Amino acid sequence: MEIEFTTLGERGQAVIPKSIRDRMPAPRGTMFSVVLIDKDTLVMRRFDKRKLLAEFKDLRALIRQKFSDKEIVGEIKRARKA
């Protein structure tokens, strides 16, 4: 495991050191999820937007198999009233 250091810029931007970027395919515009673990620790994970959209489409298809449109609308209305 390689450990590098970076600083936070004025606008809250952190630069991923080149030695790490060279080992990780992350061209400009790559999206990362950022999770705050505690006040001193955050984790960044690269994700593929196309893969994420495909997972949501699969999930939507699974939900549609389990529930009718009428049932889904009913649940949404019930949740909004709560």
C-alpha positions as CSV (number, residue, x, y, z in Angstrom):
1,M,0.0,0.0,0.0
2,E,1.3,3.4,-1.0
3,I,0.8,6.4,1.3
4,E,0.9,9.9,0.0
5,F,-0.1,13.3,1.3
6,T,-2.1,16.1,-0.1
7,T,-3.5,19.5,1.1
8,L,-6.9,21.0,0.8
9,G,-7.2,24.1,-1.4
10,E,-9.3,27.2,-0.8
11,R,-12.3,25.8,-2.5
12,G,-12.2,22.4,-0.7
13,Q,-10.4,20.6,-3.4
14,A,-7.8,17.9,-2.7
15,V,-5.4,16.7,-5.4
16,I,-4.8,13.0,-5.7
17,P,-1.0,12.6,-6.0
18,K,0.3,11.7,-9.4
19,S,2.0,8.5,-8.2
20,I,-1.5,7.2,-7.1
21,R,-3.3,8.5,-10.2
22,D,-0.7,6.6,-12.3
23,R,-1.7,3.4,-10.7
24,M,-5.5,4.0,-10.8
25,P,-7.3,4.6,-14.1
26,A,-8.9,7.9,-13.2
27,P,-8.9,10.4,-16.1
28,R,-10.2,14.0,-15.7
29,G,-13.9,14.0,-14.9
30,T,-13.8,10.6,-13.0
31,M,-16.5,10.5,-10.4
32,F,-15.8,9.5,-6.8
33,S,-18.1,8.8,-3.9
34,V,-16.8,10.4,-0.6
35,V,-17.8,8.9,2.7
36,L,-17.0,10.6,6.1
37,I,-16.1,7.9,8.5
38,D,-15.4,10.1,11.5
39,K,-14.1,13.7,12.0
40,D,-10.6,12.7,10.9
41,T,-11.3,10.0,8.2
42,L,-12.9,10.0,4.8
43,V,-12.9,7.4,2.1
44,M,-13.0,8.1,-1.6
45,R,-14.1,5.4,-4.0
46,R,-14.1,5.7,-7.8
47,F,-17.3,4.6,-9.4
48,D,-18.5,4.1,-12.9
49,K,-21.7,6.1,-13.6
50,R,-22.8,3.7,-16.3
51,K,-22.5,0.7,-14.0
52,L,-24.4,2.6,-11.3
53,L,-27.2,3.5,-13.7
54,A,-27.4,-0.2,-14.9
55,E,-27.7,-1.3,-11.3
56,F,-30.6,1.1,-10.7
57,K,-32.3,0.0,-13.9
58,D,-32.0,-3.6,-12.7
59,L,-33.4,-2.7,-9.3
60,R,-36.3,-0.8,-10.9
61,A,-37.1,-3.9,-13.1
62,L,-37.0,-6.1,-10.0
63,I,-39.4,-3.7,-8.1
64,R,-41.7,-3.6,-11.1
65,Q,-41.9,-7.4,-11.1
66,K,-42.9,-7.3,-7.4
67,F,-45.3,-4.3,-7.4
68,S,-47.8,-2.9,-9.9
69,D,-47.7,0.8,-10.9
70,K,-50.9,1.3,-8.9
71,E,-49.3,-0.2,-5.7
72,I,-46.2,2.0,-6.1
73,V,-48.3,5.2,-6.5
74,G,-50.4,4.1,-3.5
75,E,-47.2,3.6,-1.3
76,I,-45.9,7.0,-2.4
77,K,-49.1,8.8,-1.5
78,R,-49.2,7.0,1.8
79,A,-45.6,8.0,2.6
80,R,-46.3,11.6,1.7
81,K,-49.2,11.7,4.1
82,A,-47.0,10.4,7.0
